[in-house]
Amino acid sequence: MQTGAQRNSYTYETKLKAVEDHLDRGMTASDAMQSHGVASKSAFFRWCASYRDGGAAALRPKKRGRPRKNA
């Protein structure tokens, strides 16, 4: 028996193609999600909002964590 939620990670290309299919090509959200294998509706709509605000660059992965200190 599995406990907790499973986290999926998606590549930049997958995110971009799914969002462009929905926003630019008029595909329904559920069809775009299904054709690109996206399981989370909330993540998909968050990507759409980011794409509307910042374009394709907003979907690129960002560096995480505390920046390194240069000594």
PDB file of N, CA, C and O in Angstrom:
ATOM      1  N   MET A   1       0.831  -1.177   0.000  1.00  0.00           N
ATOM      2  CA  MET A   1       0.000   0.000   0.000  1.00  0.00           C
ATOM      3  C   MET A   1       0.879   1.245   0.000  1.00  0.00           C
ATOM      4  O   MET A   1       1.843   1.338   0.760  1.00  0.00           O
ATOM      5  N   GLN A   2       0.540   2.186  -0.850  1.00  0.00           N
ATOM      6  CA  GLN A   2       1.342   3.383  -0.999  1.00  0.00           C
ATOM      7  C   GLN A   2       0.731   4.527  -0.199  1.00  0.00           C
ATOM      8  O   GLN A   2      -0.483   4.735  -0.220  1.00  0.00           O
ATOM      9  N   THR A   3       1.582   5.263   0.503  1.00  0.00           N
ATOM     10  CA  THR A   3       1.088   6.406   1.259  1.00  0.00           C
ATOM     11  C   THR A   3       1.652   7.684   0.671  1.00  0.00           C
ATOM     12  O   THR A   3       2.759   7.690   0.132  1.00  0.00           O
ATOM     13  N   GLY A   4       0.897   8.762   0.772  1.00  0.00           N
ATOM     14  CA  GLY A   4       1.353  10.044   0.252  1.00  0.00           C
ATOM     15  C   GLY A   4       1.113  10.163  -1.236  1.00  0.00           C
ATOM     16  O   GLY A   4       0.798   9.190  -1.921  1.00  0.00           O
ATOM     17  N   ALA A   5       1.269  11.368  -1.712  1.00  0.00           N
ATOM     18  CA  ALA A   5       1.052  11.644  -3.129  1.00  0.00           C
ATOM     19  C   ALA A   5       2.347  11.454  -3.904  1.00  0.00           C
ATOM     20  O   ALA A   5       3.440  11.686  -3.386  1.00  0.00           O
ATOM     21  N   GLN A   6       2.206  11.035  -5.137  1.00  0.00           N
ATOM     22  CA  GLN A   6       3.362  10.864  -6.004  1.00  0.00           C
ATOM     23  C   GLN A   6       3.576  12.165  -6.775  1.00  0.00           C
ATOM     24  O   GLN A   6       2.634  12.723  -7.337  1.00  0.00           O
ATOM     25  N   ARG A   7       4.813  12.640  -6.798  1.00  0.00           N
ATOM     26  CA  ARG A   7       5.118  13.886  -7.498  1.00  0.00           C
ATOM     27  C   ARG A   7       5.676  13.565  -8.882  1.00  0.00           C
ATOM     28  O   ARG A   7       6.658  12.835  -9.015  1.00  0.00           O
ATOM     29  N   ASN A   8       5.041  14.118  -9.897  1.00  0.00           N
ATOM     30  CA  ASN A   8       5.535  13.952 -11.258  1.00  0.00           C
ATOM     31  C   ASN A   8       6.354  15.174 -11.621  1.00  0.00           C
ATOM     32  O   ASN A   8       6.040  16.286 -11.198  1.00  0.00           O
ATOM     33  N   SER A   9       7.403  14.970 -12.405  1.00  0.00           N
ATOM     34  CA  SER A   9       8.133  16.113 -12.928  1.00  0.00           C
ATOM     35  C   SER A   9       8.031  16.053 -14.448  1.00  0.00           C
ATOM     36  O   SER A   9       8.089  14.983 -15.053  1.00  0.00           O
ATOM     37  N   TYR A  10       7.879  17.209 -15.036  1.00  0.00           N
ATOM     38  CA  TYR A  10       7.679  17.307 -16.475  1.00  0.00           C
ATOM     39  C   TYR A  10       8.790  18.156 -17.072  1.00  0.00           C
ATOM     40  O   TYR A  10       9.242  19.120 -16.455  1.00  0.00           O
ATOM     41  N   THR A  11       9.225  17.800 -18.262  1.00  0.00           N
ATOM     42  CA  THR A  11      10.277  18.564 -18.921  1.00  0.00           C
ATOM     43  C   THR A  11       9.719  19.889 -19.421  1.00  0.00           C
ATOM     44  O   THR A  11       8.508  20.067 -19.557  1.00  0.00           O
ATOM     45  N   TYR A  12      10.629  20.805 -19.687  1.00  0.00           N
ATOM     46  CA  TYR A  12      10.249  22.106 -20.238  1.00  0.00           C
ATOM     47  C   TYR A  12       9.481  21.928 -21.545  1.00  0.00           C
ATOM     48  O   TYR A  12       8.487  22.615 -21.781  1.00  0.00           O
ATOM     49  N   GLU A  13       9.937  21.011 -22.391  1.00  0.00           N
ATOM     50  CA  GLU A  13       9.305  20.793 -23.690  1.00  0.00           C
ATOM     51  C   GLU A  13       7.874  20.280 -23.538  1.00  0.00           C
ATOM     52  O   GLU A  13       6.981  20.701 -24.273  1.00  0.00           O
ATOM     53  N   THR A  14       7.658  19.376 -22.591  1.00  0.00           N
ATOM     54  CA  THR A  14       6.313  18.846 -22.353  1.00  0.00           C
ATOM     55  C   THR A  14       5.375  19.947 -21.889  1.00  0.00           C
ATOM     56  O   THR A  14       4.253  20.067 -22.381  1.00  0.00           O
ATOM     57  N   LYS A  15       5.842  20.754 -20.934  1.00  0.00           N
ATOM     58  CA  LYS A  15       5.026  21.866 -20.436  1.00  0.00           C
ATOM     59  C   LYS A  15       4.675  22.822 -21.569  1.00  0.00           C
ATOM     60  O   LYS A  15       3.518  23.211 -21.729  1.00  0.00           O
ATOM     61  N   LEU A  16       5.685  23.196 -22.355  1.00  0.00           N
ATOM     62  CA  LEU A  16       5.478  24.168 -23.426  1.00  0.00           C
ATOM     63  C   LEU A  16       4.513  23.646 -24.479  1.00  0.00           C
ATOM     64  O   LEU A  16       3.614  24.372 -24.903  1.00  0.00           O
ATOM     65  N   LYS A  17       4.681  22.404 -24.908  1.00  0.00           N
ATOM     66  CA  LYS A  17       3.794  21.840 -25.931  1.00  0.00           C
ATOM     67  C   LYS A  17       2.359  21.734 -25.432  1.00  0.00           C
ATOM     68  O   LYS A  17       1.421  22.041 -26.168  1.00  0.00           O
ATOM     69  N   ALA A  18       2.183  21.302 -24.194  1.00  0.00           N
ATOM     70  CA  ALA A  18       0.834  21.167 -23.638  1.00  0.00           C
ATOM     71  C   ALA A  18       0.148  22.524 -23.530  1.00  0.00           C
ATOM     72  O   ALA A  18      -1.017  22.663 -23.902  1.00  0.00           O
ATOM     73  N   VAL A  19       0.861  23.518 -23.026  1.00  0.00           N
ATOM     74  CA  VAL A  19       0.285  24.858 -22.859  1.00  0.00           C
ATOM     75  C   VAL A  19       0.002  25.497 -24.213  1.00  0.00           C
ATOM     76  O   VAL A  19      -1.052  26.107 -24.396  1.00  0.00           O
ATOM     77  N   GLU A  20       0.926  25.369 -25.168  1.00  0.00           N
ATOM     78  CA  GLU A  20       0.697  25.947 -26.497  1.00  0.00           C
ATOM     79  C   GLU A  20      -0.475  25.277 -27.202  1.00  0.00           C
ATOM     80  O   GLU A  20      -1.252  25.947 -27.882  1.00  0.00           O
ATOM     81  N   ASP A  21      -0.611  23.959 -27.049  1.00  0.00           N
ATOM     82  CA  ASP A  21      -1.755  23.273 -27.651  1.00  0.00           C
ATOM     83  C   ASP A  21      -3.061  23.830 -27.105  1.00  0.00           C
ATOM     84  O   ASP A  21      -4.026  24.000 -27.851  1.00  0.00           O
ATOM     85  N   HIS A  22      -3.098  24.110 -25.825  1.00  0.00           N
ATOM     86  CA  HIS A  22      -4.322  24.617 -25.199  1.00  0.00           C
ATOM     87  C   HIS A  22      -4.564  26.089 -25.539  1.00  0.00           C
ATOM     88  O   HIS A  22      -5.655  26.447 -25.983  1.00  0.00           O
ATOM     89  N   LEU A  23      -3.564  26.941 -25.337  1.00  0.00           N
ATOM     90  CA  LEU A  23      -3.778  28.383 -25.480  1.00  0.00           C
ATOM     91  C   LEU A  23      -3.691  28.871 -26.924  1.00  0.00           C
ATOM     92  O   LEU A  23      -4.490  29.710 -27.341  1.00  0.00           O
ATOM     93  N   ASP A  24      -2.737  28.361 -27.685  1.00  0.00           N
ATOM     94  CA  ASP A  24      -2.515  28.873 -29.039  1.00  0.00           C
ATOM     95  C   ASP A  24      -3.264  28.097 -30.112  1.00  0.00           C
ATOM     96  O   ASP A  24      -3.660  28.671 -31.126  1.00  0.00           O
ATOM     97  N   ARG A  25      -3.463  26.810 -29.905  1.00  0.00           N
ATOM     98  CA  ARG A  25      -4.092  25.984 -30.938  1.00  0.00           C
ATOM     99  C   ARG A  25      -5.544  25.654 -30.634  1.00  0.00           C
ATOM    100  O   ARG A  25      -6.198  24.984 -31.433  1.00  0.00           O
ATOM    101  N   GLY A  26      -6.063  26.107 -29.496  1.00  0.00           N
ATOM    102  CA  GLY A  26      -7.478  25.943 -29.189  1.00  0.00           C
ATOM    103  C   GLY A  26      -7.895  24.565 -28.711  1.00  0.00           C
ATOM    104  O   GLY A  26      -9.087  24.259 -28.689  1.00  0.00           O
ATOM    105  N   MET A  27      -6.950  23.734 -28.331  1.00  0.00           N
ATOM    106  CA  MET A  27      -7.285  22.410 -27.814  1.00  0.00           C
ATOM    107  C   MET A  27      -7.863  22.575 -26.404  1.00  0.00           C
ATOM    108  O   MET A  27      -7.443  23.467 -25.666  1.00  0.00           O
ATOM    109  N   THR A  28      -8.805  21.737 -26.034  1.00  0.00           N
ATOM    110  CA  THR A  28      -9.354  21.831 -24.681  1.00  0.00           C
ATOM    111  C   THR A  28      -8.269  21.453 -23.671  1.00  0.00           C
ATOM    112  O   THR A  28      -7.322  20.737 -23.995  1.00  0.00           O
ATOM    113  N   ALA A  29      -8.426  21.943 -22.453  1.00  0.00           N
ATOM    114  CA  ALA A  29      -7.427  21.676 -21.417  1.00  0.00           C
ATOM    115  C   ALA A  29      -7.297  20.180 -21.156  1.00  0.00           C
ATOM    116  O   ALA A  29      -6.186  19.660 -21.048  1.00  0.00           O
ATOM    117  N   SER A  30      -8.421  19.494 -21.056  1.00  0.00           N
ATOM    118  CA  SER A  30      -8.352  18.057 -20.759  1.00  0.00           C
ATOM    119  C   SER A  30      -7.715  17.275 -21.906  1.00  0.00           C
ATOM    120  O   SER A  30      -6.985  16.314 -21.661  1.00  0.00           O
ATOM    121  N   ASP A  31      -7.978  17.671 -23.156  1.00  0.00           N
ATOM    122  CA  ASP A  31      -7.350  16.993 -24.294  1.00  0.00           C
ATOM    123  C   ASP A  31      -5.845  17.246 -24.323  1.00  0.00           C
ATOM    124  O   ASP A  31      -5.067  16.328 -24.583  1.00  0.00           O
ATOM    125  N   ALA A  32      -5.431  18.484 -24.058  1.00  0.00           N
ATOM    126  CA  ALA A  32      -4.005  18.815 -24.045  1.00  0.00           C
ATOM    127  C   ALA A  32      -3.297  18.058 -22.929  1.00  0.00           C
ATOM    128  O   ALA A  32      -2.197  17.540 -23.123  1.00  0.00           O
ATOM    129  N   MET A  33      -3.929  17.994 -21.763  1.00  0.00           N
ATOM    130  CA  MET A  33      -3.334  17.270 -20.642  1.00  0.00           C
ATOM    131  C   MET A  33      -3.208  15.786 -20.957  1.00  0.00           C
ATOM    132  O   MET A  33      -2.179  15.173 -20.673  1.00  0.00           O
ATOM    133  N   GLN A  34      -4.244  15.213 -21.540  1.00  0.00           N
ATOM    134  CA  GLN A  34      -4.236  13.784 -21.848  1.00  0.00           C
ATOM    135  C   GLN A  34      -3.205  13.450 -22.924  1.00  0.00           C
ATOM    136  O   GLN A  34      -2.502  12.446 -22.812  1.00  0.00           O
ATOM    137  N   SER A  35      -3.106  14.275 -23.960  1.00  0.00           N
ATOM    138  CA  SER A  35      -2.185  13.963 -25.056  1.00  0.00           C
ATOM    139  C   SER A  35      -0.718  14.103 -24.649  1.00  0.00           C
ATOM    140  O   SER A  35       0.154  13.488 -25.263  1.00  0.00           O
ATOM    141  N   HIS A  36      -0.439  14.907 -23.619  1.00  0.00           N
ATOM    142  CA  HIS A  36       0.943  15.094 -23.178  1.00  0.00           C
ATOM    143  C   HIS A  36       1.239  14.404 -21.851  1.00  0.00           C
ATOM    144  O   HIS A  36       2.339  14.539 -21.315  1.00  0.00           O
ATOM    145  N   GLY A  37       0.269  13.665 -21.317  1.00  0.00           N
ATOM    146  CA  GLY A  37       0.495  12.878 -20.113  1.00  0.00           C
ATOM    147  C   GLY A  37       0.590  13.681 -18.827  1.00  0.00           C
ATOM    148  O   GLY A  37       1.286  13.281 -17.894  1.00  0.00           O
ATOM    149  N   VAL A  38      -0.107  14.816 -18.770  1.00  0.00           N
ATOM    150  CA  VAL A  38      -0.098  15.649 -17.566  1.00  0.00           C
ATOM    151  C   VAL A  38      -1.231  15.190 -16.659  1.00  0.00           C
ATOM    152  O   VAL A  38      -2.387  15.149 -17.080  1.00  0.00           O
ATOM    153  N   ALA A  39      -0.904  14.843 -15.415  1.00  0.00           N
ATOM    154  CA  ALA A  39      -1.906  14.293 -14.508  1.00  0.00           C
ATOM    155  C   ALA A  39      -2.567  15.351 -13.635  1.00  0.00           C
ATOM    156  O   ALA A  39      -3.709  15.174 -13.211  1.00  0.00           O
ATOM    157  N   SER A  40      -1.871  16.445 -13.361  1.00  0.00           N
ATOM    158  CA  SER A  40      -2.368  17.438 -12.409  1.00  0.00           C
ATOM    159  C   SER A  40      -3.008  18.625 -13.120  1.00  0.00           C
ATOM    160  O   SER A  40      -2.349  19.359 -13.856  1.00  0.00           O
ATOM    161  N   LYS A  41      -4.298  18.795 -12.883  1.00  0.00           N
ATOM    162  CA  LYS A  41      -5.019  19.915 -13.485  1.00  0.00           C
ATOM    163  C   LYS A  41      -4.535  21.246 -12.908  1.00  0.00           C
ATOM    164  O   LYS A  41      -4.400  22.226 -13.640  1.00  0.00           O
ATOM    165  N   SER A  42      -4.275  21.285 -11.607  1.00  0.00           N
ATOM    166  CA  SER A  42      -3.841  22.539 -10.987  1.00  0.00           C
ATOM    167  C   SER A  42      -2.462  22.958 -11.498  1.00  0.00           C
ATOM    168  O   SER A  42      -2.229  24.143 -11.733  1.00  0.00           O
ATOM    169  N   ALA A  43      -1.553  22.012 -11.670  1.00  0.00           N
ATOM    170  CA  ALA A  43      -0.232  22.339 -12.214  1.00  0.00           C
ATOM    171  C   ALA A  43      -0.359  22.851 -13.642  1.00  0.00           C
ATOM    172  O   ALA A  43       0.310  23.814 -14.018  1.00  0.00           O
ATOM    173  N   PHE A  44      -1.203  22.221 -14.432  1.00  0.00           N
ATOM    174  CA  PHE A  44      -1.383  22.635 -15.824  1.00  0.00           C
ATOM    175  C   PHE A  44      -1.893  24.075 -15.915  1.00  0.00           C
ATOM    176  O   PHE A  44      -1.382  24.864 -16.709  1.00  0.00           O
ATOM    177  N   PHE A  45      -2.889  24.415 -15.112  1.00  0.00           N
ATOM    178  CA  PHE A  45      -3.417  25.774 -15.162  1.00  0.00           C
ATOM    179  C   PHE A  45      -2.434  26.788 -14.584  1.00  0.00           C
ATOM    180  O   PHE A  45      -2.459  27.956 -14.971  1.00  0.00           O
ATOM    181  N   ARG A  46      -1.571  26.363 -13.668  1.00  0.00           N
ATOM    182  CA  ARG A  46      -0.508  27.238 -13.165  1.00  0.00           C
ATOM    183  C   ARG A  46       0.500  27.517 -14.283  1.00  0.00           C
ATOM    184  O   ARG A  46       0.986  28.640 -14.414  1.00  0.00           O
ATOM    185  N   TRP A  47       0.815  26.491 -15.093  1.00  0.00           N
ATOM    186  CA  TRP A  47       1.703  26.695 -16.240  1.00  0.00           C
ATOM    187  C   TRP A  47       1.077  27.658 -17.237  1.00  0.00           C
ATOM    188  O   TRP A  47       1.763  28.514 -17.795  1.00  0.00           O
ATOM    189  N   CYS A  48      -0.230  27.519 -17.461  1.00  0.00           N
ATOM    190  CA  CYS A  48      -0.925  28.407 -18.402  1.00  0.00           C
ATOM    191  C   CYS A  48      -0.841  29.854 -17.938  1.00  0.00           C
ATOM    192  O   CYS A  48      -0.599  30.751 -18.746  1.00  0.00           O
ATOM    193  N   ALA A  49      -1.038  30.089 -16.649  1.00  0.00           N
ATOM    194  CA  ALA A  49      -0.960  31.449 -16.110  1.00  0.00           C
ATOM    195  C   ALA A  49       0.455  31.998 -16.246  1.00  0.00           C
ATOM    196  O   ALA A  49       0.632  33.165 -16.598  1.00  0.00           O
ATOM    197  N   SER A  50       1.455  31.182 -15.977  1.00  0.00           N
ATOM    198  CA  SER A  50       2.848  31.613 -16.123  1.00  0.00           C
ATOM    199  C   SER A  50       3.161  31.943 -17.570  1.00  0.00           C
ATOM    200  O   SER A  50       3.852  32.923 -17.850  1.00  0.00           O
ATOM    201  N   TYR A  51       2.657  31.134 -18.492  1.00  0.00           N
ATOM    202  CA  TYR A  51       2.887  31.348 -19.921  1.00  0.00           C
ATOM    203  C   TYR A  51       2.241  32.654 -20.383  1.00  0.00           C
ATOM    204  O   TYR A  51       2.827  33.394 -21.173  1.00  0.00           O
ATOM    205  N   ARG A  52       1.032  32.934 -19.888  1.00  0.00           N
ATOM    206  CA  ARG A  52       0.360  34.191 -20.248  1.00  0.00           C
ATOM    207  C   ARG A  52       1.143  35.397 -19.736  1.00  0.00           C
ATOM    208  O   ARG A  52       1.239  36.414 -20.424  1.00  0.00           O
ATOM    209  N   ASP A  53       1.698  35.287 -18.540  1.00  0.00           N
ATOM    210  CA  ASP A  53       2.419  36.412 -17.935  1.00  0.00           C
ATOM    211  C   ASP A  53       3.813  36.611 -18.513  1.00  0.00           C
ATOM    212  O   ASP A  53       4.222  37.744 -18.769  1.00  0.00           O
ATOM    213  N   GLY A  54       4.549  35.516 -18.722  1.00  0.00           N
ATOM    214  CA  GLY A  54       5.945  35.656 -19.103  1.00  0.00           C
ATOM    215  C   GLY A  54       6.374  34.932 -20.354  1.00  0.00           C
ATOM    216  O   GLY A  54       7.566  34.895 -20.660  1.00  0.00           O
ATOM    217  N   GLY A  55       5.443  34.354 -21.089  1.00  0.00           N
ATOM    218  CA  GLY A  55       5.797  33.639 -22.305  1.00  0.00           C
ATOM    219  C   GLY A  55       6.477  32.308 -22.012  1.00  0.00           C
ATOM    220  O   GLY A  55       6.414  31.789 -20.898  1.00  0.00           O
ATOM    221  N   ALA A  56       7.124  31.773 -23.034  1.00  0.00           N
ATOM    222  CA  ALA A  56       7.743  30.454 -22.921  1.00  0.00           C
ATOM    223  C   ALA A  56       8.863  30.433 -21.885  1.00  0.00           C
ATOM    224  O   ALA A  56       9.109  29.401 -21.262  1.00  0.00           O
ATOM    225  N   ALA A  57       9.541  31.559 -21.698  1.00  0.00           N
ATOM    226  CA  ALA A  57      10.645  31.611 -20.734  1.00  0.00           C
ATOM    227  C   ALA A  57      10.163  31.367 -19.307  1.00  0.00           C
ATOM    228  O   ALA A  57      10.936  30.904 -18.469  1.00  0.00           O
ATOM    229  N   ALA A  58       8.909  31.669 -19.021  1.00  0.00           N
ATOM    230  CA  ALA A  58       8.368  31.483 -17.669  1.00  0.00           C
ATOM    231  C   ALA A  58       8.223  30.006 -17.306  1.00  0.00           C
ATOM    232  O   ALA A  58       8.100  29.673 -16.127  1.00  0.00           O
ATOM    233  N   LEU A  59       8.236  29.120 -18.295  1.00  0.00           N
ATOM    234  CA  LEU A  59       8.097  27.687 -18.030  1.00  0.00           C
ATOM    235  C   LEU A  59       9.442  26.995 -17.825  1.00  0.00           C
ATOM    236  O   LEU A  59       9.485  25.829 -17.433  1.00  0.00           O
ATOM    237  N   ARG A  60      10.535  27.700 -18.084  1.00  0.00           N
ATOM    238  CA  ARG A  60      11.869  27.111 -17.913  1.00  0.00           C
ATOM    239  C   ARG A  60      12.138  26.835 -16.439  1.00  0.00           C
ATOM    240  O   ARG A  60      11.678  27.584 -15.578  1.00  0.00           O
ATOM    241  N   PRO A  61      12.880  25.769 -16.138  1.00  0.00           N
ATOM    242  CA  PRO A  61      13.211  25.477 -14.740  1.00  0.00           C
ATOM    243  C   PRO A  61      14.090  26.577 -14.152  1.00  0.00           C
ATOM    244  O   PRO A  61      14.944  27.142 -14.834  1.00  0.00           O
ATOM    245  N   LYS A  62      13.867  26.863 -12.890  1.00  0.00           N
ATOM    246  CA  LYS A  62      14.632  27.899 -12.210  1.00  0.00           C
ATOM    247  C   LYS A  62      15.549  27.247 -11.182  1.00  0.00           C
ATOM    248  O   LYS A  62      15.248  26.174 -10.658  1.00  0.00           O
ATOM    249  N   LYS A  63      16.671  27.906 -10.900  1.00  0.00           N
ATOM    250  CA  LYS A  63      17.572  27.399  -9.870  1.00  0.00           C
ATOM    251  C   LYS A  63      16.877  27.494  -8.527  1.00  0.00           C
ATOM    252  O   LYS A  63      16.174  28.463  -8.240  1.00  0.00           O
ATOM    253  N   ARG A  64      17.083  26.472  -7.709  1.00  0.00           N
ATOM    254  CA  ARG A  64      16.427  26.421  -6.408  1.00  0.00           C
ATOM    255  C   ARG A  64      17.472  26.476  -5.303  1.00  0.00           C
ATOM    256  O   ARG A  64      18.642  26.158  -5.512  1.00  0.00           O
ATOM    257  N   GLY A  65      17.029  26.878  -4.145  1.00  0.00           N
ATOM    258  CA  GLY A  65      17.900  26.861  -2.981  1.00  0.00           C
ATOM    259  C   GLY A  65      18.640  28.163  -2.771  1.00  0.00           C
ATOM    260  O   GLY A  65      18.480  29.130  -3.516  1.00  0.00           O
ATOM    261  N   ARG A  66      19.444  28.156  -1.744  1.00  0.00           N
ATOM    262  CA  ARG A  66      20.196  29.337  -1.366  1.00  0.00           C
ATOM    263  C   ARG A  66      21.380  29.514  -2.314  1.00  0.00           C
ATOM    264  O   ARG A  66      22.068  28.544  -2.632  1.00  0.00           O
ATOM    265  N   PRO A  67      21.625  30.754  -2.771  1.00  0.00           N
ATOM    266  CA  PRO A  67      22.769  30.982  -3.660  1.00  0.00           C
ATOM    267  C   PRO A  67      24.093  30.709  -2.941  1.00  0.00           C
ATOM    268  O   PRO A  67      24.205  30.893  -1.729  1.00  0.00           O
ATOM    269  N   ARG A  68      25.080  30.274  -3.700  1.00  0.00           N
ATOM    270  CA  ARG A  68      26.399  30.018  -3.120  1.00  0.00           C
ATOM    271  C   ARG A  68      27.082  31.331  -2.771  1.00  0.00           C
ATOM    272  O   ARG A  68      26.907  32.347  -3.444  1.00  0.00           O
ATOM    273  N   LYS A  69      27.859  31.281  -1.709  1.00  0.00           N
ATOM    274  CA  LYS A  69      28.597  32.455  -1.275  1.00  0.00           C
ATOM    275  C   LYS A  69      29.974  32.423  -1.929  1.00  0.00           C
ATOM    276  O   LYS A  69      30.693  31.429  -1.827  1.00  0.00           O
ATOM    277  N   ASN A  70      30.335  33.508  -2.597  1.00  0.00           N
ATOM    278  CA  ASN A  70      31.660  33.599  -3.207  1.00  0.00           C
ATOM    279  C   ASN A  70      32.631  34.155  -2.176  1.00  0.00           C
ATOM    280  O   ASN A  70      32.451  35.267  -1.682  1.00  0.00           O
ATOM    281  N   ALA A  71      33.660  33.376  -1.854  1.00  0.00           N
ATOM    282  CA  ALA A  71      34.608  33.811  -0.823  1.00  0.00           C
ATOM    283  C   ALA A  71      35.805  34.504  -1.418  1.00  0.00           C
ATOM    284  O   ALA A  71      36.698  34.931  -0.686  1.00  0.00           O
TER     285      ALA A  71
END
